[in-house]
Structure formats: structure tokens, C-alpha cells
């Protein structure tokens, strides 16, 4: 049983540490995207960051936590570099890009989430749309 457990832990940590293929992703966003089980990360000229996870389904809780901890938290740590990145929207999709969520990152929503006493899911919810069939 112990060898099997060790093998499973090694496989899980390898998946978590696998670096996704990042295409035109600004440097300020590269580090926070690591370790999230992403397959690909692409940013287009309009500021849309399209991410694809290694999961068969992306739950709303996973999505909200990802936006809060991996996207908005980076804005609090490096506000000038984050502003220069020109991020307007984050699309987080499942493994086959058939399901996911999109977050409107324009404006000061991340900044407002960083203030004490804010309920981040209440701020993310109204700016979220569901994605299906490879489109958001």
C-alpha cells in the first residue's frame, strides 16, 4: 500500500508542477499561473487571457478561487506591471474546452477585492459568464 501511495503522490506532484504552454502571456502573470494544473495559457491582442485546465470540469468554486488567488492577487502585489499587461478578460476552460467560465477583469474589480471585509465571490459573480462549446 505504501509504494502505491508514494507513486500516486509523485504523479500528482508532477502534474501540479508541469508548466503550461504559455503564448504571449505577460511576465507578471506567468508565475501565478504555474501550479494550477493548466495545459495552455494564451493572451490575445485584446487582453483576453484564455486558460485551459487539465480537469474534466471546472467548478464555479475552482474558478472563483483561481481568479482571486492567481489573477487578482497579482494585481495587488505588482499593480504597475499588472496594469501594463492590459488584461481585460480571463477565460478558464476544462480539458477539452467544452465548459468553463469567463471573468470580466476590466476596471477596478481586483483592487476592490483586495480591500478588507470584501466577499470576493460576490464581486466575481456579477462579472462572470459561463462558457460552453469552446466559446464564451
Beta strands, then each sheet from edge to edge (+ up, - down):
strand 1: 21-23
strand 2: 38-43
strand 3: 48-53
strand 4: 89-93
strand 5: 99-104
strand 6: 128-132
sheet 1: 1+ 2+ 3- 4- 5+ 6-
end
